[in-house]
Amino acid sequence: MERSLEINDNVRIRPLSKEDIPSILEIDGKITAASRSSLDREKINYYLRNPNLCWGAEASGCLIGFMLGDIRGWEFGLSEAGWIEILGVDPSRQRKGVGRALLTAMIDEFKNRGVKTVRVVARWYDPILSFFRAEGFEHGELLSVQKDL
Ligand SMILES: CC(C)(COP(=O)(O)OP(=O)(O)OC[C@H]1O[C@@H](n2cnc3c(N)ncnc32)[C@H](O)[C@@H]1OP(=O)(O)O)[C@@H](O)C(=O)NCCC(=O)NCCS
């Protein structure tokens, strides 16, 4: 299903395909330049198995943002949910509504598939959480504990 979303300058939201993998890795590389990315071709391919749960934002024929999602059944004792796994907007295009447009497409698709809850896991200090809070996400039921050995 093709959807178009007009943001400032003709940004189009569309499903991602395998041809987008190099651009996804390029955006991820720009975002995580100072840290180590856990994203690779194999991982992206895994998420791409779900048509319409992987959305891209395109401007002038170039990918400028992506969001990879999944729907998973019972885990951690929790019911089935939509998961937003990995997302990124090109640093030069951030804070212009691209992330919000990707999220809208993803949530529409989750709703179409009968999903009642959307979950995101991130480090508690990750700036990405400010984005999700701004979009109405609240603290979920999960809390991780750990011990260094
Ligand atoms: C988080 C991210 C996906 C959001 O996409 P975006 O296109 O920049 O976000 P939007 O413009 O749609 O923002 C929607 C709202 O979210 C909030 N928001 C987005 N990014 C934010 C940030 N970095 N800090 C605080 N609030 C933020 C704002 O309220 C914003 O609305 P506003 O600009 O009207 O105030 C994108 O900025 C990104 O990829 N950031 C990089 C994340 C990162 O550095 N990760 C490193 C470890 S992997």
The ligand as an SDF file (V2000), in Angstrom:
LIG
                    3D

 48 50  0  0  0  0  0  0  0  0999 V2000
   14.4300   10.7260   17.1290 C   0  0  0  0  0  0  0  0  0  0  0  0
   14.1770   10.9440   15.6470 C   0  0  0  0  0  0  0  0  0  0  0  0
   13.8080    9.6300   14.9520 C   0  0  0  0  0  0  0  0  0  0  0  0
   12.9710   11.8910   15.5250 C   0  0  0  0  0  0  0  0  0  0  0  0
   12.7420   12.2140   14.1610 O   0  0  0  0  0  0  0  0  0  0  0  0
   12.5640   13.7510   13.7550 P   0  0  0  0  0  0  0  0  0  0  0  0
   12.1520   13.8000   12.3440 O   0  0  0  0  0  0  0  0  0  0  0  0
   13.7950   14.4920   14.1170 O   0  0  0  0  0  0  0  0  0  0  0  0
   11.3820   14.1640   14.7370 O   0  0  0  0  0  0  0  0  0  0  0  0
   10.1340   15.1450   14.4700 P   0  0  0  0  0  0  0  0  0  0  0  0
   10.5940   16.3860   13.8080 O   0  0  0  0  0  0  0  0  0  0  0  0
    9.0490   14.3890   13.8090 O   0  0  0  0  0  0  0  0  0  0  0  0
    9.7740   15.4640   15.9820 O   0  0  0  0  0  0  0  0  0  0  0  0
    8.5060   15.2960   16.5430 C   0  0  0  0  0  0  0  0  0  0  0  0
    8.5760   15.7970   17.9860 C   0  0  0  0  0  0  0  0  0  0  0  0
    9.4010   14.9420   18.7650 O   0  0  0  0  0  0  0  0  0  0  0  0
   10.1600   15.7310   19.7100 C   0  0  0  0  0  0  0  0  0  0  0  0
   11.5930   15.5050   19.4680 N   0  0  0  0  0  0  0  0  0  0  0  0
   12.1490   14.9740   18.3450 C   0  0  0  0  0  0  0  0  0  0  0  0
   13.4890   14.8690   18.4880 N   0  0  0  0  0  0  0  0  0  0  0  0
   13.7670   15.3300   19.7100 C   0  0  0  0  0  0  0  0  0  0  0  0
   14.9770   15.4880   20.4410 C   0  0  0  0  0  0  0  0  0  0  0  0
   16.1620   15.1070   19.9320 N   0  0  0  0  0  0  0  0  0  0  0  0
   14.9160   16.0320   21.6760 N   0  0  0  0  0  0  0  0  0  0  0  0
   13.7250   16.4140   22.1930 C   0  0  0  0  0  0  0  0  0  0  0  0
   12.5330   16.2960   21.5540 N   0  0  0  0  0  0  0  0  0  0  0  0
   12.5710   15.7520   20.3270 C   0  0  0  0  0  0  0  0  0  0  0  0
    9.7560   17.1690   19.5130 C   0  0  0  0  0  0  0  0  0  0  0  0
    8.7120   17.4740   20.4140 O   0  0  0  0  0  0  0  0  0  0  0  0
    9.2370   17.1730   18.1070 C   0  0  0  0  0  0  0  0  0  0  0  0
    8.2830   18.1400   17.8500 O   0  0  0  0  0  0  0  0  0  0  0  0
    8.7570   19.6770   17.6280 P   0  0  0  0  0  0  0  0  0  0  0  0
    9.9970   19.6710   16.7760 O   0  0  0  0  0  0  0  0  0  0  0  0
    7.5570   20.2580   16.9310 O   0  0  0  0  0  0  0  0  0  0  0  0
    8.9920   20.1980   18.9840 O   0  0  0  0  0  0  0  0  0  0  0  0
   15.3880   11.5730   14.9160 C   0  0  0  0  0  0  0  0  0  0  0  0
   15.6230   12.8570   15.4400 O   0  0  0  0  0  0  0  0  0  0  0  0
   16.6460   10.7510   15.0520 C   0  0  0  0  0  0  0  0  0  0  0  0
   16.8940    9.8500   14.2570 O   0  0  0  0  0  0  0  0  0  0  0  0
   17.4800   11.1070   16.0160 N   0  0  0  0  0  0  0  0  0  0  0  0
   18.7350   10.4260   16.2030 C   0  0  0  0  0  0  0  0  0  0  0  0
   18.6380    9.5840   17.3920 C   0  0  0  0  0  0  0  0  0  0  0  0
   20.0190    9.2950   17.8930 C   0  0  0  0  0  0  0  0  0  0  0  0
   20.8390   10.1920   17.9780 O   0  0  0  0  0  0  0  0  0  0  0  0
   20.2860    8.0490   18.2160 N   0  0  0  0  0  0  0  0  0  0  0  0
   21.5930    7.7290   18.6760 C   0  0  0  0  0  0  0  0  0  0  0  0
   21.6420    6.3860   19.2740 C   0  0  0  0  0  0  0  0  0  0  0  0
   20.9820    5.1690   18.1840 S   0  0  0  0  0  0  0  0  0  0  0  0
  1  2  1  0
  2  3  1  0
  2  4  1  0
  2 36  1  0
  4  5  1  0
  5  6  1  0
  6  7  2  0
  6  8  1  0
  6  9  1  0
  9 10  1  0
 10 11  2  0
 10 12  1  0
 10 13  1  0
 13 14  1  0
 14 15  1  0
 15 16  1  0
 15 30  1  0
 16 17  1  0
 17 18  1  0
 17 28  1  0
 18 19  1  0
 18 27  1  0
 19 20  2  0
 20 21  1  0
 21 22  1  0
 21 27  2  0
 22 23  1  0
 22 24  2  0
 24 25  1  0
 25 26  2  0
 26 27  1  0
 28 29  1  0
 28 30  1  0
 30 31  1  0
 31 32  1  0
 32 33  2  0
 32 34  1  0
 32 35  1  0
 36 37  1  0
 36 38  1  0
 38 39  2  0
 38 40  1  0
 40 41  1  0
 41 42  1  0
 42 43  1  0
 43 44  2  0
 43 45  1  0
 45 46  1  0
 46 47  1  0
 47 48  1  0
M  END
$$$$
